[in-house]
Amino acid sequence: MVAFGKKLKENQIAEWREYYINYKLLKKKLNRYTRQLEDEAGNHQYVLRDFSILLDIQIEKIVMFLIQQQGLLASRLLNIGEHHDVVLHQLDGYKISELQEAYREVGQDLLKLLFFVDMNATGLRKILKKFDKRFGSRFTDYYVKTRANHPYSQLRQVFKHVGIGAVVGAISRNLADLQDHEGNYISIYDQPSLSHPDPVVESIKAAVNKLSNSTGYLEYLGKHAFIIQRDLPSSSEDSFIEENYHFMSLLLNLVNTFLYMVNTYIIVPTADNYSLSVGAAATVCGVIIGSMAVAQVFSSVYFSAWSNRSYFRPLLFSSIVLLVGNTLYALAYDMNSISVLLIGRLFCGFGSARAVNRRYISDCVPLKLRMQASAGFVSASALGMACGPALACLFQTNFTIFNLTFNQDTLPGWVMAFLWLVYLLWLWISFREPYRETKELVPQQFNSGLLVNGHAVEIGFTQPFLLKAEPEHQNDDSDQEFEDCDEDSKGSHQPVTSIVSAFRLLTPSVKVQLFIYFMLKYAMEILLAESSIITGQYFIWSTSSVAIFLACLGLTVLPVNVIVGNYISNIFEERQILLASEIMVCIGILLSFNVLIPYSVPQYVGSALITFVSAEVLEGVNLSLLSRVMSSRLSRGTYNGGLLSTEAGTLARVIADGTITLTGYLGENRLLNVTLLPSLFICITSIVATCFTYNSLY
């Protein structure tokens, strides 16, 4: 493999050589820092500050040159544009060809500029990775977070390249206009499918996509799993994790995630019919669906605590409890007992091991595979959400074996009980409990930190390194910040010991984001849980129709995340997407109300799609933001950030399902509007709260 420094030197554009990242200088600096620290003459505070400043200077040089070149390209396009309309009116084929060549020349120069940006972005990633590996630190997290999300960020210009997008658009549009010199011009805006992009435009788009999407979707989806990225191991710990990594155990963990989501949503299309079959009102389906969430409020805590000691045992316990719960759910029909039905669903909730699923990925998957595993967690959840209702539509049968009834109401319970039995046997045979003595490998290691704008950011040097370091420069405020953080971090690396303590660590903006999570889960639960009642009342849909509708909603999750992760998040800031998604959820809720005109299928399906898709986008962006700003003390231990988000979402589902049942006493004809009112109020409140904390969101 050719070293990057040599590759950079060979591929530099000669006249731009002085504007490339000085990779050789940065490597020399790393070597010098290493020697200084080995000789105990160095100071880790000085190293971090000095290297940060050096990177800032390099990035500023790159960005200023990038802006200058963009300006030159824009000037050339303006000059060419002055002749554009005249040439088109003259219908002179020779001059049109000349004009096309002029645009293509600008396009070729833009390709050179994109290659320049790509090489520098790669160099920046590699030198940050090299720094982390050399010093066993998490400097990359600190540097990227503080620079990329600042409102005056220059680092963002390297990766977002919004100005380049404008140049690409101008070249694309004008070349499309010149394709037909007889005057029948095709607009790339009006009929993009009919246009035939010029080869140079295709090359530019490929280069832009390479620069934008190398990690976009995977990183976005991984953050959606809400595994806090600051909870990273040192190089020695990660080597140990990689040696003991067991793919089959990870697969079993993801299968548990998938089956639990199937178990949650498989009863939604039939819950109202089942409640009628056992002598209760149809709206009691809210309690039936929500009882699982009630139990999950408590199970999340004890599973989170249990995962501190073991992974196999909680997964085993989860499978057994879910097997029992689904069996009770199925038996309730022949016993004609609403109590047994609810107890069965409570058992299913007590078997929720999502806290273990997240924790296993965080602790037992090597760093290089963690983002893929996190994305797998989200994908498994999304597929389970879609497969649950899809399976329900297959159960349109009715037969009896040994006095046990198998119909559309009981088959979800029987099928899930069978699947959990198979999973239990597979788990028993194939799961390998991970070795948990990683701390013995680095007994003196703990997380240090930086204090940046009032926030502690982990750096993760080892304790001997910190103890040996003596301050060399005491003449500015930045030195004092590093020293203050050194003292604070010695006590701040410990995990919190209660959910109250965890809540106290949250900043106002983080609390708002958790409230947003509560809001979107509430809105989604209202939409999904009452779908069978609403569609039956207004449209007389069958169980199969409801199941297909819910399955189609669930199938939108991954495509929507692809679009957001690959494209939208590369154009807009995440806080902009956050606010826009909240507004779209609000619009979807407003369109769902039944007022004035007769309620129709297009209105219901359209508003449900807007609400659900917007909530999915909102969830991904919100958790992506939370994964970066949650306190480092909440990345480990029982009361971690994942638990807080799970509890917020679960509580929202409990309240939403309770709202449906309570509203049933007012009559099913009022169910739709009355249940939408709290959704609308909570959504508007979250939008107002977001506006107040907008500038503090990353």
JOVEN-V302304 format. One record per pair of residues at least 24 apart in sequence whose C-alpha atoms are under 8 Angstrom apart, sorted by the first residue. I is the first residue (numbers start at 0). J is the second residue. D is the distance in whole Angstrom. If there is no record, write none. Layout:
I;J;D, I;J;D
//
This chain:
3;122;7, 7;118;7, 11;115;8, 12;115;8, 18;60;6, 18;61;6, 18;64;7, 19;61;6, 19;115;8, 19;119;6, 20;57;6, 20;58;7, 20;61;7, 20;119;6, 20;122;7, 20;123;8, 21;57;7, 22;122;7, 22;126;7, 25;126;7, 26;126;7, 29;130;7, 33;133;8, 39;467;7, 39;468;7, 40;468;8, 41;468;7, 41;469;8, 42;468;5, 42;469;6, 42;470;6, 42;471;7, 43;464;8, 43;465;7, 43;468;6, 44;470;7, 44;478;7, 44;481;6, 44;482;8, 45;470;8, 45;471;7, 45;472;7, 45;478;8, 47;138;8, 51;142;7, 58;153;7, 58;154;7, 59;153;7, 61;119;8, 62;153;7, 62;154;8, 62;156;7, 62;157;7, 65;112;8, 65;116;8, 68;112;8, 69;162;7, 69;163;7, 69;166;8, 72;105;7, 72;109;8, 72;166;7, 73;166;7, 75;105;7, 76;102;7, 76;105;8, 76;169;8, 76;170;8, 87;177;8, 87;180;7, 87;182;8, 90;180;6, 90;181;7, 90;182;8, 91;180;8, 92;180;7, 95;177;7, 95;180;7, 99;174;6, 99;177;7, 102;170;6, 102;173;8, 102;174;7, 103;170;8, 103;199;6, 105;170;8, 106;167;8, 106;170;7, 106;199;6, 106;200;7, 106;203;7, 107;199;7, 109;203;8, 110;202;8, 110;203;6, 110;206;7, 113;206;7, 113;207;7, 113;210;8, 114;206;8, 116;157;7, 117;210;6, 120;157;7, 120;158;7, 132;234;7, 134;460;7, 135;233;6, 135;234;6, 135;459;7, 135;460;6, 135;461;8, 136;233;7, 136;458;5, 136;459;5, 136;460;6, 137;229;8, 137;231;8, 137;457;7, 137;458;5, 137;459;6, 138;457;8, 138;458;6, 140;229;7, 141;449;8, 141;456;6, 141;457;7, 141;458;7, 144;627;8, 145;451;8, 148;697;5, 149;697;8, 158;210;7, 158;211;7, 159;211;7, 159;569;6, 159;570;7, 161;570;7, 167;200;8, 167;203;7, 167;204;8, 170;200;7, 171;196;7, 171;197;8, 171;200;6, 211;565;8, 211;566;8, 211;569;7, 212;565;6, 212;566;8, 215;564;5, 215;565;5, 215;568;8, 215;569;8, 216;560;7, 216;561;6, 216;563;8, 216;564;4, 216;565;5, 217;370;7, 217;371;7, 217;374;6, 217;564;7, 218;370;6, 218;374;8, 218;564;8, 219;560;8, 219;564;5, 219;619;7, 219;620;8, 219;623;7, 220;373;7, 220;374;5, 220;377;7, 220;560;7, 220;564;7, 220;619;7, 221;370;5, 221;371;7, 221;372;8, 221;373;4, 221;374;4, 221;375;8, 221;377;7, 222;370;8, 222;373;7, 222;374;8, 222;619;7, 222;622;6, 222;623;5, 222;626;6, 223;373;8, 223;374;8, 223;377;7, 223;618;7, 223;619;5, 223;620;7, 223;622;5, 223;623;6, 224;357;8, 224;373;6, 224;374;7, 224;376;6, 224;377;6, 224;622;8, 225;622;6, 225;623;7, 225;625;8, 225;626;6, 225;641;6, 226;357;7, 226;361;6, 226;373;7, 226;626;7, 226;634;8, 226;641;7, 227;626;5, 227;627;7, 227;629;8, 227;634;6, 227;640;8, 228;626;6, 228;627;7, 229;457;7, 229;627;8, 229;631;7, 229;634;7, 230;361;7, 230;631;7, 230;634;5, 230;635;7, 231;366;7, 232;366;8, 233;459;7, 235;440;7, 235;441;7, 236;437;6, 236;438;8, 236;440;7, 236;441;8, 237;365;6, 237;366;7, 238;365;8, 239;437;7, 240;363;6, 240;364;7, 240;365;6, 240;437;8, 241;364;7, 241;365;5, 243;433;7, 243;434;7, 244;363;7, 244;364;6, 244;365;7, 244;433;8, 245;431;7, 247;429;7, 247;430;7, 248;429;7, 248;430;5, 248;431;6, 249;359;8, 249;360;7, 249;364;8, 251;426;7, 251;430;7, 252;356;6, 252;359;8, 253;356;7, 253;375;7, 253;376;6, 253;379;6, 254;379;7, 255;352;8, 255;356;8, 256;352;8, 256;353;7, 256;356;7, 256;376;7, 256;379;6, 256;380;6, 256;383;8, 257;379;5, 257;380;5, 257;382;7, 257;383;5, 258;383;6, 258;419;8, 259;351;7, 259;383;7, 260;380;6, 260;381;8, 260;383;5, 260;384;5, 260;387;7, 261;383;4, 261;384;6, 261;385;8, 261;386;6, 261;387;4, 261;388;8, 262;387;7, 262;415;7, 263;288;8, 263;291;8, 263;384;8, 263;387;7, 264;384;6, 264;387;5, 264;388;6, 265;386;8, 265;387;4, 265;388;5, 265;389;8, 265;390;7, 265;391;6, 265;411;6, 266;387;8, 266;388;7, 266;391;7, 266;408;8, 266;411;6, 267;388;7, 267;527;7, 267;528;6, 267;531;7, 268;388;7, 268;391;7, 268;530;8, 268;531;6, 268;542;6, 268;543;8, 268;545;6, 268;546;5, 269;391;8, 269;407;7, 269;408;6, 269;531;7, 269;542;6, 270;408;7, 271;531;7, 271;532;7, 272;408;7, 273;332;8, 273;408;6, 274;337;7, 276;332;7, 276;335;8, 277;331;8, 277;332;6, 277;335;5, 277;336;6, 277;337;6, 278;335;8, 278;337;8, 279;337;7, 281;532;7, 282;529;8, 282;532;7, 282;659;6, 282;660;5, 282;662;8, 282;663;5, 282;667;8, 283;659;8, 283;660;5, 283;663;8, 284;528;8, 284;529;8, 284;660;7, 285;528;6, 285;529;7, 285;655;8, 285;656;4, 285;657;6, 285;658;8, 285;659;5, 285;660;5, 286;341;8, 286;656;6, 286;657;6, 286;660;6, 287;340;8, 287;341;6, 287;344;7, 288;344;8, 288;528;7, 288;656;7, 289;652;7, 289;653;5, 289;655;8, 289;656;5, 289;657;7, 290;341;7, 290;344;6, 290;345;5, 290;348;7, 290;653;7, 291;344;5, 291;345;5, 291;346;7, 291;347;6, 291;348;4, 291;349;8, 292;348;6, 292;649;6, 292;650;7, 292;652;6, 292;653;6, 293;345;7, 293;348;7, 293;649;7, 293;650;8, 293;653;6, 294;345;6, 294;346;7, 294;347;8, 294;348;5, 294;349;5, 295;348;5, 295;349;6, 295;350;8, 295;351;6, 295;649;7, 296;646;6, 296;649;6, 296;650;7, 297;349;7, 298;348;7, 298;349;5, 298;350;7, 298;351;6, 298;352;8, 299;351;7, 299;352;7, 299;353;7, 299;354;6, 299;642;7, 299;645;8, 299;646;8, 300;637;7, 300;638;8, 300;642;7, 302;352;6, 302;354;6, 302;355;6, 303;354;5, 303;355;6, 303;358;8, 303;636;8, 303;637;5, 303;638;7, 303;642;7, 304;636;7, 304;637;5, 306;354;8, 306;355;6, 306;358;7, 307;636;7, 307;637;7, 309;432;7, 310;355;7, 310;359;7, 310;432;6, 310;433;8, 311;430;7, 311;431;7, 311;432;6, 313;352;7, 313;355;8, 314;352;7, 314;355;8, 315;423;7, 315;426;7, 315;427;8, 316;350;7, 317;349;8, 317;350;4, 317;351;6, 317;352;6, 318;350;7, 318;419;6, 318;420;7, 318;422;7, 318;423;6, 319;350;8, 319;419;8, 319;420;8, 319;423;7, 320;346;6, 320;347;7, 320;349;7, 320;350;5, 321;346;6, 321;347;5, 321;348;8, 321;349;8, 321;350;5, 321;416;7, 321;419;7, 322;415;7, 322;416;5, 322;417;8, 322;419;6, 322;420;6, 323;416;7, 324;416;8, 325;412;5, 325;413;7, 325;415;6, 325;416;5, 326;412;6, 326;413;6, 326;416;6, 327;412;8, 328;409;7, 328;412;6, 329;408;8, 329;409;5, 329;410;7, 329;411;8, 329;412;5, 329;413;6, 330;403;8, 330;409;7, 332;404;8, 332;408;8, 332;409;7, 333;403;7, 333;404;7, 354;641;7, 354;642;7, 357;641;8, 363;433;7, 378;557;7, 381;553;6, 381;554;7, 381;556;6, 381;557;7, 382;553;7, 382;554;7, 384;550;7, 384;553;6, 385;549;7, 385;550;4, 385;551;7, 385;552;7, 385;553;4, 385;554;6, 386;550;6, 387;550;7, 388;546;5, 388;547;7, 388;549;6, 388;550;5, 389;546;6, 389;547;6, 389;549;8, 389;550;5, 391;543;7, 391;546;6, 392;542;7, 392;543;4, 392;544;8, 392;546;5, 392;547;7, 393;543;8, 395;543;8, 445;492;7, 446;488;7, 446;489;8, 446;492;6, 447;484;8, 447;485;6, 447;488;6, 447;489;7, 447;492;8, 448;481;8, 448;484;6, 448;485;6, 448;488;6, 449;480;7, 449;481;6, 449;484;6, 449;485;7, 450;480;6, 450;481;6, 450;483;8, 450;484;5, 451;480;8, 455;484;7, 455;488;8, 455;630;8, 456;631;8, 457;631;7, 491;632;7, 492;631;7, 492;632;6, 493;632;6, 494;632;5, 494;633;6, 494;634;8, 494;635;6, 494;636;5, 494;637;8, 494;638;8, 494;639;8, 495;632;6, 495;633;7, 495;636;7, 495;637;8, 495;638;6, 495;639;8, 496;636;8, 496;637;8, 496;638;7, 497;638;6, 498;638;6, 498;643;8, 501;633;7, 501;638;7, 501;639;7, 504;630;7, 505;629;7, 505;630;7, 507;692;8, 508;692;6, 508;695;7, 508;696;7, 509;625;7, 509;628;7, 509;629;7, 511;685;7, 511;688;6, 511;689;7, 511;692;8, 512;621;6, 512;625;7, 513;644;6, 513;647;7, 514;647;8, 514;685;7, 515;621;8, 515;682;8, 515;685;6, 516;618;7, 516;621;7, 516;644;7, 516;647;7, 516;648;6, 517;647;5, 517;648;5, 517;650;8, 517;651;5, 518;651;7, 518;678;7, 518;681;6, 518;682;6, 518;685;7, 519;584;8, 519;614;6, 519;617;8, 519;618;7, 519;682;8, 520;614;8, 520;648;6, 520;649;8, 520;651;6, 520;652;6, 521;648;8, 521;651;5, 521;652;6, 521;654;8, 521;655;6, 521;678;7, 522;610;8, 522;614;8, 522;655;8, 522;678;6, 523;610;8, 523;611;6, 523;614;7, 524;652;6, 524;655;6, 524;656;7, 525;655;6, 525;656;7, 525;659;7, 525;674;7, 525;675;8, 525;678;8, 526;607;7, 528;656;7, 529;659;7, 533;670;8, 533;671;7, 536;667;8, 536;668;8, 537;598;7, 537;599;8, 538;599;8, 538;600;7, 552;608;7, 552;611;7, 552;612;8, 555;612;7, 556;612;7, 556;615;7, 559;612;7, 559;615;8, 559;616;7, 560;616;7, 560;619;8, 563;616;7, 573;620;6, 573;624;7, 573;697;7, 574;620;8, 574;693;7, 574;696;6, 574;697;7, 576;617;8, 576;620;7, 577;617;6, 577;620;6, 577;621;7, 578;686;7, 578;689;7, 578;690;8, 580;613;5, 580;614;7, 580;616;7, 580;617;5, 581;613;7, 581;614;8, 581;617;7, 581;682;7, 581;685;8, 581;686;6, 582;686;7, 583;609;7, 583;610;7, 583;613;6, 584;609;7, 584;610;5, 584;611;8, 584;613;6, 584;614;6, 584;682;8, 585;610;8, 585;679;6, 585;682;6, 585;683;7, 586;610;8, 588;675;7, 588;678;7, 588;679;6, 589;679;7, 591;675;8, 592;671;7, 592;672;6, 592;675;7, 593;671;7, 593;672;7, 624;696;8, 624;697;7, 628;697;8
//
